[in-house]
Amino acid sequence: MNIAHEVDLLVEEIERLGSKNADGQTTVKFGVLFKDDRCANIFEALVGTLRAAKKKKIVKFEGELLLQGVHDNVDIVLL
């Protein structure tokens, strides 16, 4: 799969699972994304797709690498 397509799918999933924050941006917890069955079926490497989206300034989150369990409460913000 190409990266641009996976990033587009990621945006759709964040919009589906997330909610609006005070700034009107859509935000979702990493754990919610990671544990979602639909996301698990779509993304072979969710963390890699998130890093690619961050590099393209489509999303933002704290840190470089997100790990399941440790970073479940990290907010992923759609820019």
N, CA and C atoms as an extended XYZ file, in Angstrom:
237
Properties=species:S:1:pos:R:3:atomname:S:1:resname:S:1:resid:I:1 pbc="F F F"
N         0.838       -1.184        0.000 N   MET     1
C         0.000        0.000        0.000 CA  MET     1
C         0.880        1.244        0.000 C   MET     1
N         0.446        2.287       -0.678 N   ASN     2
C         1.283        3.480       -0.661 CA  ASN     2
C         0.991        4.335        0.571 C   ASN     2
N         1.982        5.074        0.992 N   ILE     3
C         1.916        5.848        2.233 CA  ILE     3
C         0.814        6.904        2.183 C   ILE     3
N         0.689        7.613        1.077 N   ALA     4
C        -0.332        8.677        0.965 CA  ALA     4
C        -1.726        8.094        1.173 C   ALA     4
N        -1.979        6.921        0.615 N   HIS     5
C        -3.283        6.277        0.771 CA  HIS     5
C        -3.510        5.878        2.230 C   HIS     5
N        -2.491        5.322        2.874 N   GLU     6
C        -2.622        4.929        4.284 CA  GLU     6
C        -2.863        6.142        5.172 C   GLU     6
N        -2.197        7.253        4.872 N   VAL     7
C        -2.394        8.476        5.661 CA  VAL     7
C        -3.830        8.979        5.478 C   VAL     7
N        -4.357        8.912        4.247 N   ASP     8
C        -5.755        9.296        4.010 CA  ASP     8
C        -6.709        8.421        4.820 C   ASP     8
N        -6.446        7.129        4.862 N   LEU     9
C        -7.273        6.219        5.663 CA  LEU     9
C        -7.165        6.546        7.152 C   LEU     9
N        -5.963        6.900        7.579 N   LEU    10
C        -5.756        7.271        8.977 CA  LEU    10
C        -6.594        8.490        9.342 C   LEU    10
N        -6.620        9.480        8.471 N   VAL    11
C        -7.432       10.683        8.708 CA  VAL    11
C        -8.899       10.294        8.869 C   VAL    11
N        -9.393        9.424        8.015 N   GLU    12
C       -10.788        8.966        8.106 CA  GLU    12
C       -11.062        8.281        9.446 C   GLU    12
N       -10.137        7.448        9.885 N   GLU    13
C       -10.329        6.718       11.141 CA  GLU    13
C       -10.261        7.649       12.350 C   GLU    13
N        -9.384        8.636       12.311 N   ILE    14
C        -9.315        9.612       13.408 CA  ILE    14
C       -10.623       10.395       13.476 C   ILE    14
N       -11.161       10.775       12.317 N   GLU    15
C       -12.442       11.490       12.292 CA  GLU    15
C       -13.575       10.601       12.814 C   GLU    15
N       -13.529        9.310       12.497 N   ARG    16
C       -14.576        8.384       12.940 CA  ARG    16
C       -14.528        8.160       14.451 C   ARG    16
N       -13.338        7.995       14.995 N   LEU    17
C       -13.187        7.628       16.405 CA  LEU    17
C       -12.994        8.807       17.342 C   LEU    17
N       -12.584        9.947       16.781 N   GLY    18
C       -12.209       11.081       17.619 CA  GLY    18
C       -13.360       11.990       17.978 C   GLY    18
N       -13.012       13.048       18.694 N   SER    19
C       -13.964       14.092       19.070 CA  SER    19
C       -13.263       15.435       18.943 C   SER    19
N       -14.054       16.488       18.883 N   LYS    20
C       -13.497       17.835       18.737 CA  LYS    20
C       -12.956       18.320       20.076 C   LYS    20
N       -11.790       18.968       20.044 N   ASN    21
C       -11.242       19.577       21.259 CA  ASN    21
C       -11.682       21.037       21.329 C   ASN    21
N       -11.175       21.776       22.306 N   ALA    22
C       -11.571       23.173       22.502 CA  ALA    22
C       -11.218       24.055       21.307 C   ALA    22
N       -10.187       23.666       20.549 N   ASP    23
C        -9.761       24.437       19.382 CA  ASP    23
C       -10.499       24.035       18.112 C   ASP    23
N       -11.423       23.077       18.227 N   GLY    24
C       -12.165       22.621       17.058 CA  GLY    24
C       -11.438       21.576       16.235 C   GLY    24
N       -10.308       21.075       16.747 N   GLN    25
C        -9.545       20.039       16.047 CA  GLN    25
C       -10.023       18.667       16.517 C   GLN    25
N        -9.978       17.702       15.629 N   THR    26
C       -10.353       16.340       16.000 CA  THR    26
C        -9.183       15.670       16.687 C   THR    26
N        -9.473       15.034       17.821 N   THR    27
C        -8.433       14.380       18.606 CA  THR    27
C        -8.901       12.998       19.042 C   THR    27
N        -7.968       12.072       19.135 N   VAL    28
C        -8.266       10.708       19.568 CA  VAL    28
C        -7.071       10.187       20.362 C   VAL    28
N        -7.334        9.363       21.343 N   LYS    29
C        -6.261        8.740       22.119 CA  LYS    29
C        -5.617        7.619       21.301 C   LYS    29
N        -4.314        7.463       21.437 N   PHE    30
C        -3.597        6.411       20.721 CA  PHE    30
C        -4.183        5.031       21.029 C   PHE    30
N        -4.499        4.793       22.294 N   GLY    31
C        -5.048        3.487       22.687 CA  GLY    31
C        -6.358        3.171       21.989 C   GLY    31
N        -7.197        4.186       21.783 N   VAL    32
C        -8.467        3.989       21.092 CA  VAL    32
C        -8.216        3.558       19.650 C   VAL    32
N        -7.297        4.252       18.987 N   LEU    33
C        -6.944        3.891       17.605 CA  LEU    33
C        -6.347        2.490       17.540 C   LEU    33
N        -5.411        2.220       18.438 N   PHE    34
C        -4.670        0.964       18.401 CA  PHE    34
C        -5.583       -0.239       18.667 C   PHE    34
N        -6.547       -0.083       19.557 N   LYS    35
C        -7.405       -1.202       19.962 CA  LYS    35
C        -8.639       -1.375       19.072 C   LYS    35
N        -8.883       -0.432       18.173 N   ASP    36
C       -10.048       -0.507       17.304 CA  ASP    36
C        -9.885       -1.638       16.278 C   ASP    36
N       -10.890       -2.497       16.172 N   ASP    37
C       -10.816       -3.646       15.256 CA  ASP    37
C       -10.673       -3.222       13.799 C   ASP    37
N       -11.415       -2.199       13.411 N   ARG    38
C       -11.354       -1.741       12.016 CA  ARG    38
C        -9.946       -1.228       11.676 C   ARG    38
N        -9.363       -0.451       12.594 N   CYS    39
C        -7.992        0.051       12.383 CA  CYS    39
C        -6.996       -1.101       12.321 C   CYS    39
N        -7.190       -2.094       13.148 N   ALA    40
C        -6.289       -3.250       13.155 CA  ALA    40
C        -6.322       -3.969       11.805 C   ALA    40
N        -7.480       -3.994       11.177 N   ASN    41
C        -7.607       -4.649        9.876 CA  ASN    41
C        -7.058       -3.797        8.738 C   ASN    41
N        -7.086       -2.483        8.887 N   ILE    42
C        -6.633       -1.578        7.826 CA  ILE    42
C        -5.112       -1.414        7.844 C   ILE    42
N        -4.563       -1.172        9.023 N   PHE    43
C        -3.152       -0.781        9.130 CA  PHE    43
C        -2.269       -1.924        9.607 C   PHE    43
N        -1.312       -2.305        8.772 N   GLU    44
C        -0.331       -3.304        9.193 CA  GLU    44
C         0.627       -2.689       10.207 C   GLU    44
N         0.975       -1.426        9.994 N   ALA    45
C         1.922       -0.729       10.869 CA  ALA    45
C         1.351        0.633       11.230 C   ALA    45
N         0.426        0.636       12.197 N   LEU    46
C        -0.227        1.877       12.606 CA  LEU    46
C         0.786        2.925       13.055 C   LEU    46
N         1.771        2.512       13.836 N   VAL    47
C         2.772        3.448       14.343 CA  VAL    47
C         3.551        4.083       13.194 C   VAL    47
N         3.904        3.296       12.194 N   GLY    48
C         4.607        3.823       11.031 CA  GLY    48
C         3.763        4.814       10.248 C   GLY    48
N         2.478        4.510       10.106 N   THR    49
C         1.567        5.424        9.410 CA  THR    49
C         1.418        6.721       10.193 C   THR    49
N         1.333        6.629       11.512 N   LEU    50
C         1.254        7.831       12.347 CA  LEU    50
C         2.512        8.683       12.210 C   LEU    50
N         3.676        8.047       12.192 N   ARG    51
C         4.932        8.792       12.036 CA  ARG    51
C         4.992        9.497       10.686 C   ARG    51
N         4.537        8.818        9.635 N   ALA    52
C         4.519        9.421        8.296 CA  ALA    52
C         3.562       10.613        8.264 C   ALA    52
N         2.412       10.474        8.905 N   ALA    53
C         1.434       11.564        8.950 CA  ALA    53
C         1.975       12.743        9.764 C   ALA    53
N         2.716       12.444       10.827 N   LYS    54
C         3.314       13.504       11.641 CA  LYS    54
C         4.374       14.256       10.839 C   LYS    54
N         5.167       13.520       10.093 N   LYS    55
C         6.215       14.114        9.269 CA  LYS    55
C         5.619       15.063        8.224 C   LYS    55
N         4.425       14.705        7.710 N   LYS    56
C         3.739       15.529        6.709 CA  LYS    56
C         2.868       16.613        7.353 C   LYS    56
N         2.944       16.707        8.694 N   LYS    57
C         2.197       17.704        9.471 CA  LYS    57
C         0.683       17.581        9.289 C   LYS    57
N         0.218       16.335        9.221 N   ILE    58
C        -1.212       16.051        9.137 CA  ILE    58
C        -1.762       15.780       10.533 C   ILE    58
N        -0.930       15.198       11.383 N   VAL    59
C        -1.290       14.973       12.784 CA  VAL    59
C        -0.145       15.452       13.666 C   VAL    59
N        -0.472       15.630       14.949 N   LYS    60
C         0.594       15.915       15.919 CA  LYS    60
C         0.340       15.096       17.174 C   LYS    60
N         1.424       14.707       17.815 N   PHE    61
C         1.375       13.994       19.088 CA  PHE    61
C         2.729       14.134       19.754 C   PHE    61
N         2.742       13.934       21.068 N   GLU    62
C         3.978       14.046       21.834 CA  GLU    62
C         4.858       12.829       21.578 C   GLU    62
N         6.147       13.053       21.443 N   GLY    63
C         7.103       11.973       21.294 CA  GLY    63
C         7.305       11.563       19.848 C   GLY    63
N         8.225       10.642       19.657 N   GLU    64
C         8.552       10.142       18.328 CA  GLU    64
C         7.872        8.817       18.041 C   GLU    64
N         7.881        7.934       19.029 N   LEU    65
C         7.386        6.576       18.849 CA  LEU    65
C         6.316        6.291       19.892 C   LEU    65
N         5.175        5.779       19.455 N   LEU    66
C         4.093        5.442       20.379 CA  LEU    66
C         4.035        3.927       20.543 C   LEU    66
N         3.950        3.493       21.794 N   LEU    67
C         3.894        2.074       22.102 CA  LEU    67
C         2.582        1.751       22.797 C   LEU    67
N         1.983        0.625       22.413 N   GLN    68
C         0.733        0.217       23.027 CA  GLN    68
C         0.932       -0.003       24.514 C   GLN    68
N        -0.043        0.422       25.289 N   GLY    69
C         0.037        0.301       26.750 CA  GLY    69
C         0.694        1.519       27.359 C   GLY    69
N         1.934        1.762       27.027 N   VAL    70
C         2.693        2.882       27.590 CA  VAL    70
C         2.106        4.223       27.161 C   VAL    70
N         1.705        4.337       25.907 N   HIS    71
C         1.255        5.617       25.350 CA  HIS    71
C        -0.230        5.635       24.986 C   HIS    71
N        -1.029        4.786       25.619 N   ASP    72
C        -2.460        4.703       25.281 CA  ASP    72
C        -3.205        6.013       25.494 C   ASP    72
N        -2.745        6.847       26.439 N   ASN    73
C        -3.441        8.106       26.728 CA  ASN    73
C        -2.881        9.315       25.986 C   ASN    73
N        -1.977        9.089       25.050 N   VAL    74
C        -1.410       10.192       24.254 CA  VAL    74
C        -2.445       10.633       23.225 C   VAL    74
N        -2.687       11.946       23.186 N   ASP    75
C        -3.620       12.506       22.213 CA  ASP    75
C        -2.980       12.609       20.846 C   ASP    75
N        -3.709       12.183       19.828 N   ILE    76
C        -3.316       12.376       18.429 CA  ILE    76
C        -4.282       13.414       17.877 C   ILE    76
N        -3.735       14.534       17.432 N   VAL    77
C        -4.546       15.665       16.974 CA  VAL    77
C        -4.444       15.782       15.474 C   VAL    77
N        -5.596       15.856       14.820 N   LEU    78
C        -5.652       16.053       13.376 CA  LEU    78
C        -5.499       17.537       13.087 C   LEU    78
N        -4.494       17.885       12.289 N   LEU    79
C        -4.233       19.301       12.008 CA  LEU    79
C        -4.981       19.791       10.780 C   LEU    79
